């Protein structure tokens, strides 16, 4: 049962890895946004330009108080080039944690898609490379249960002749 559970967890992690890669490719053309309400707080997850920004808006903000872009010279699609007083550019080339915006209180965590994909790829890779070696198949005597791997032609315990190799059972 634990082996099956580990296989299911590794398969789910692999699916999440592939989905993160697909989201990364999509984020260069389309900006995705997900608003989630958790215990009266507002959490905004924004995917753009190859990164994810998780913004904890608290109970206040309805929009992101910043824009997300790949570099400082080019604004994100759908935003104006002129930045407002509280508009802070989130660069997506590295990890970032920022708190205290002028236009809306809250904290933001920025990380690239490749970091999430790498994190999701660890369980399947570990499952693949650290598989336990299978035990050798046991060939048992049908009459007494003696292990016949050393003497496959005749049982040294009871003298019985084992069946043909294709009829042998696992122990």
ZIQUIWO-V502303 format. One record per backbone hydrogen bond with DSSP energy under -0.5 kcal/mol. CO is the residue of the C=O (numbers start at 1). NH is the residue of the N-H. If there is no record, write none. Layout:
co:CO nh:NH
co:CO nh:NH
//
This chain:
co:1 nh:5
co:2 nh:6
co:3 nh:7
co:4 nh:8
co:5 nh:9
co:6 nh:10
co:7 nh:11
co:8 nh:12
co:9 nh:13
co:10 nh:14
co:11 nh:15
co:12 nh:16
co:13 nh:17
co:14 nh:18
co:15 nh:19
co:16 nh:20
co:17 nh:21
co:18 nh:22
co:19 nh:23
co:20 nh:24
co:21 nh:25
co:22 nh:26
co:23 nh:27
co:25 nh:28
co:26 nh:29
co:26 nh:30
co:27 nh:49
co:30 nh:32
co:32 nh:47
co:34 nh:36
co:34 nh:45
co:36 nh:38
co:36 nh:43
co:38 nh:41
co:41 nh:38
co:41 nh:43
co:42 nh:57
co:42 nh:58
co:43 nh:36
co:43 nh:45
co:44 nh:46
co:44 nh:55
co:45 nh:34
co:46 nh:48
co:46 nh:53
co:47 nh:32
co:48 nh:51
co:50 nh:113
co:51 nh:48
co:52 nh:54
co:52 nh:111
co:53 nh:46
co:53 nh:55
co:54 nh:56
co:54 nh:109
co:55 nh:44
co:55 nh:57
co:56 nh:107
co:57 nh:60
co:57 nh:61
co:58 nh:42
co:65 nh:88
co:67 nh:69
co:67 nh:90
co:69 nh:92
co:73 nh:75
co:74 nh:71
co:76 nh:79
co:84 nh:87
co:86 nh:88
co:88 nh:67
co:89 nh:91
co:90 nh:69
co:96 nh:110
co:98 nh:108
co:104 nh:101
co:106 nh:100
co:107 nh:56
co:108 nh:98
co:109 nh:54
co:110 nh:96
co:111 nh:52
co:112 nh:115
co:112 nh:116
co:113 nh:117
co:114 nh:118
co:115 nh:119
co:116 nh:120
co:117 nh:121
co:118 nh:122
co:119 nh:122
co:120 nh:124
co:121 nh:125
co:122 nh:126
co:123 nh:127
co:124 nh:128
co:125 nh:129
co:126 nh:130
co:128 nh:131
co:138 nh:140
co:139 nh:148
co:141 nh:145
co:146 nh:141
co:146 nh:148
co:155 nh:159
co:160 nh:155
co:160 nh:162
co:164 nh:167
co:164 nh:168
co:165 nh:168
co:169 nh:140
//
